[in-house]
Amino acid sequence: MQDGKFSLAYKSFLGYEKSENDTLKINLKEAGTVKLIYKLFLQGKSPSAIARILTSKKIPSPMKKEKWSQSTVQNILTNKKYRGDALLQKCYTIDFLSKKRKVNDGEVPQHCIENSHESIIEHDIFLAVQNELKAQQFLESSSNTISTFSSKLVCGDCGSYFGSKLWHSNDKYRCRIWQCNKKFKNKVKCQTPHLKDEQIQNIFVEAFNKINVR
C-alpha cells in the first residue's frame, strides 16, 4: 500500500476495476455476477454447480474465459474484498532482483483493512455464506466415517442413542438411516421416526448457522 492506495490485480478481480485515483471502483455488470454467485450458493447450489450455470449462461470468468471452474467460484465466495475489506500481504517478494513473488503461507504478517472500499456483498450475507461453507467442510471431512453421528443422536422416548442401518443395500434405493437402537427391544416401541443422512445433515447445517449468525 502506498499513499492510501492498494496494489491489486484488477484484471482478474471480478466486480471491481481501477478508478482514476488508483482505488477500487465497482464494475456494475461484473458485480451482478458476483451477487448471482452468492445468491445461487445460498439457494443450495454447490460451487461446481454454480460454475456449470455460469458457463451455460456464457458469462465470462474473471480471466475472461468461457468455462468457469469450481475453484474460481470458491474463491469468490470466500474473498473478503467483496464485503469491503482488503487483505494485505497475500503475496510477498522473495527476490528483489528477479522480483520473484510467493504466496504468503504465514512467512510474513498479513493485515486486514476493514471497510477499505465499497462492498458488493452485505456483511450478513457474506457471513452466512462462510458459515455454510464451514458446515459443508465439516460434513465432507466426516463423509468417510461410518458412524459420523454415532453417540450424538438421542431418542426422545427412551433416551437411547440412535444407530445407523443400511437399507436396500443391493438396489437403487440404497440409503443409510438412523433410528433408536432399542426401538424394537422395549415392551413399548419408541415412536421417534428414523432419519436419513441427508435429513440429519440439513438439521446440523441449520443449527450451525443459527449459533454462528451474529
FENVENDA-V566886 format. One record per pair of residues at least 12 apart in sequence whose C-alpha atoms are under 10 Angstrom apart, sorted by the first residue. I is the first residue (numbers start at 0). J is the second residue. D is the distance in whole Angstrom. If there is no record, write none. Layout:
# FENVENDA-V566886
I:J:D + I:J:D
This chain:
# FENVENDA-V566886
0:87:8 + 0:88:9 + 3:21:9 + 3:22:9 + 3:115:10 + 4:20:8 + 4:21:6 + 4:22:6 + 4:23:9 + 4:115:10 + 5:21:7 + 5:22:7 + 5:23:8 + 5:85:9 + 5:87:9 + 5:115:9 + 6:21:8 + 6:22:9 + 6:23:10 + 6:87:9 + 7:21:10 + 7:22:9 + 7:23:9 + 7:85:10 + 7:87:10 + 9:23:8 + 9:24:10 + 9:61:10 + 10:61:7 + 10:62:7 + 10:63:9 + 11:60:9 + 11:61:5 + 11:62:5 + 11:63:8 + 12:29:10 + 12:60:10 + 12:61:6 + 12:62:8 + 12:75:9 + 12:80:9 + 13:25:9 + 13:26:8 + 13:28:10 + 13:29:6 + 13:30:7 + 13:31:10 + 13:32:8 + 13:33:7 + 13:59:10 + 13:60:8 + 13:61:5 + 13:62:9 + 13:63:10 + 13:75:8 + 13:81:9 + 14:26:5 + 14:27:7 + 14:28:7 + 14:29:4 + 14:30:4 + 14:31:8 + 14:32:8 + 14:33:7 + 14:34:9 + 14:61:9 + 14:75:10 + 14:80:10 + 14:81:8 + 14:118:10 + 14:119:8 + 15:27:8 + 15:28:10 + 15:29:7 + 15:30:7 + 15:80:10 + 15:81:9 + 15:117:10 + 15:118:10 + 15:119:9 + 16:29:10 + 22:115:10 + 22:116:8 + 23:80:10 + 23:83:10 + 23:115:9 + 23:116:6 + 23:117:8 + 23:118:10 + 24:116:8 + 24:117:8 + 24:118:10 + 25:116:9 + 25:117:7 + 25:118:8 + 25:119:8 + 26:119:10 + 27:119:9 + 29:58:9 + 29:59:9 + 29:60:10 + 29:61:9 + 30:81:9 + 30:118:10 + 30:119:6 + 30:120:9 + 31:119:9 + 32:53:9 + 32:58:8 + 32:59:9 + 32:60:9 + 33:72:9 + 33:75:7 + 33:76:9 + 33:81:8 + 33:119:8 + 33:120:8 + 34:76:10 + 34:81:10 + 34:119:7 + 34:120:7 + 34:121:10 + 35:49:9 + 35:53:9 + 36:49:7 + 36:50:9 + 36:52:10 + 36:53:9 + 36:72:7 + 36:73:10 + 36:75:8 + 36:76:8 + 37:49:9 + 37:72:9 + 37:75:9 + 37:76:7 + 37:120:8 + 37:124:8 + 37:125:8 + 37:127:10 + 37:128:7 + 38:124:9 + 38:128:10 + 39:52:9 + 40:72:10 + 40:76:9 + 40:128:8 + 40:131:9 + 40:132:10 + 41:124:9 + 41:127:8 + 41:128:7 + 41:131:8 + 43:131:10 + 45:69:9 + 45:72:9 + 45:73:9 + 45:132:10 + 45:135:10 + 46:68:8 + 46:69:5 + 46:70:8 + 46:71:9 + 46:72:6 + 46:73:6 + 46:74:10 + 46:75:10 + 46:76:9 + 47:67:9 + 47:68:7 + 47:69:5 + 47:70:8 + 47:71:10 + 47:72:8 + 47:73:9 + 48:68:10 + 48:69:8 + 48:72:10 + 49:67:9 + 49:68:9 + 49:69:8 + 49:72:7 + 49:73:10 + 50:66:8 + 50:67:5 + 50:68:6 + 50:69:6 + 50:70:9 + 50:71:8 + 50:72:6 + 50:73:9 + 51:66:8 + 51:67:7 + 51:68:8 + 51:69:9 + 52:66:10 + 52:67:9 + 53:65:9 + 53:66:8 + 53:67:7 + 53:68:10 + 53:72:10 + 54:66:5 + 54:67:6 + 54:68:9 + 55:67:9 + 60:72:9 + 61:75:10 + 73:132:9 + 76:120:10 + 76:125:8 + 76:128:7 + 76:129:8 + 76:132:9 + 77:125:8 + 77:126:10 + 77:128:8 + 77:129:7 + 77:132:9 + 78:125:9 + 79:111:9 + 79:112:10 + 79:113:9 + 79:118:9 + 79:120:9 + 79:122:10 + 79:125:8 + 79:126:10 + 80:111:10 + 80:112:10 + 80:113:9 + 80:114:9 + 80:115:9 + 80:116:8 + 80:117:9 + 80:118:7 + 80:119:9 + 80:120:9 + 81:116:9 + 81:117:8 + 81:118:5 + 81:119:5 + 81:120:6 + 81:121:8 + 81:122:9 + 81:125:8 + 82:113:9 + 82:114:8 + 82:115:10 + 82:116:9 + 82:117:8 + 82:118:5 + 82:119:6 + 82:120:5 + 82:121:6 + 82:122:6 + 82:123:9 + 82:124:9 + 82:125:7 + 82:126:9 + 83:112:9 + 83:113:7 + 83:114:5 + 83:115:6 + 83:116:5 + 83:117:5 + 83:118:4 + 83:119:7 + 83:120:8 + 83:121:9 + 83:122:9 + 84:111:7 + 84:112:6 + 84:113:4 + 84:114:5 + 84:115:5 + 84:116:7 + 84:117:9 + 84:118:8 + 85:110:8 + 85:111:6 + 85:112:5 + 85:113:7 + 85:114:8 + 85:115:6 + 85:116:8 + 86:109:7 + 86:110:6 + 86:111:4 + 86:112:6 + 86:113:9 + 86:115:10 + 87:108:9 + 87:109:6 + 87:110:5 + 87:111:6 + 87:112:8 + 88:102:9 + 88:103:7 + 88:105:10 + 88:107:8 + 88:108:7 + 88:109:5 + 88:110:7 + 88:111:9 + 89:101:9 + 89:102:6 + 89:103:5 + 89:104:8 + 89:105:9 + 89:107:9 + 89:108:9 + 89:109:7 + 89:110:9 + 90:102:4 + 90:103:5 + 90:104:8 + 90:105:10 + 90:106:10 + 90:107:9 + 90:109:9 + 91:103:6 + 91:104:10 + 91:106:9 + 91:107:8 + 123:212:8 + 123:213:8 + 124:212:10 + 126:208:9 + 126:211:9 + 126:212:7 + 126:213:9 + 127:208:7 + 127:209:9 + 127:211:8 + 127:212:7 + 127:213:10 + 128:208:9 + 129:208:9 + 129:211:10 + 130:204:9 + 130:205:10 + 130:207:7 + 130:208:6 + 130:209:9 + 130:210:10 + 130:211:7 + 130:212:8 + 131:204:7 + 131:205:9 + 131:207:8 + 131:208:7 + 131:211:10 + 132:204:10 + 133:204:9 + 133:207:9 + 133:208:10 + 134:200:9 + 134:201:10 + 134:203:8 + 134:204:6 + 134:205:9 + 134:206:10 + 134:207:7 + 134:208:8 + 135:200:9 + 135:201:10 + 135:203:10 + 135:204:8 + 137:204:10 + 138:200:7 + 138:203:9 + 138:204:9 + 145:163:9 + 145:175:10 + 146:162:8 + 146:163:7 + 147:163:10 + 147:196:10 + 148:160:10 + 148:161:9 + 148:162:9 + 148:163:9 + 148:177:9 + 148:196:9 + 148:199:9 + 148:200:10 + 149:161:7 + 149:162:7 + 149:163:8 + 149:177:9 + 150:162:8 + 152:177:9 + 152:178:9 + 152:179:9 + 152:199:9 + 153:178:9 + 153:179:8 + 153:180:10 + 153:191:10 + 154:178:8 + 154:179:6 + 154:180:9 + 154:181:9 + 154:182:9 + 154:189:8 + 154:190:9 + 154:191:7 + 154:192:9 + 154:193:10 + 155:179:9 + 155:189:8 + 155:190:9 + 155:191:7 + 155:192:10 + 156:179:9 + 156:182:9 + 156:187:10 + 156:188:9 + 156:189:6 + 156:190:7 + 156:191:7 + 157:179:9 + 157:180:10 + 157:181:8 + 157:182:9 + 157:185:9 + 157:187:10 + 157:188:9 + 157:189:7 + 157:190:10 + 157:191:9 + 158:179:9 + 158:180:10 + 158:181:9 + 158:189:10 + 159:178:10 + 159:179:6 + 159:180:7 + 159:181:7 + 159:182:9 + 160:177:10 + 160:178:8 + 160:179:6 + 160:180:6 + 160:181:8 + 161:176:10 + 161:177:6 + 161:178:5 + 161:179:4 + 161:180:5 + 161:181:8 + 161:182:9 + 161:193:9 + 161:194:9 + 162:176:8 + 162:177:5 + 162:178:6 + 162:179:6 + 162:180:6 + 162:181:9 + 162:193:10 + 163:175:7 + 163:176:6 + 163:177:4 + 163:178:7 + 163:179:9 + 163:180:9 + 163:193:9 + 163:194:9 + 163:195:9 + 163:196:9 + 164:176:5 + 164:177:6 + 164:178:8 + 164:180:10 + 164:193:10 + 164:195:10 + 165:177:9 + 174:195:7 + 174:196:8 + 174:197:10 + 175:194:9 + 175:195:6 + 175:196:6 + 175:197:9 + 176:193:6 + 176:194:5 + 176:195:4 + 176:196:6 + 176:197:9 + 176:198:10 + 176:199:10 + 177:192:9 + 177:193:5 + 177:194:5 + 177:195:6 + 177:196:7 + 177:199:9 + 178:191:8 + 178:192:7 + 178:193:5 + 178:194:7 + 178:195:9 + 179:191:7 + 179:192:8 + 179:193:8 + 179:194:10
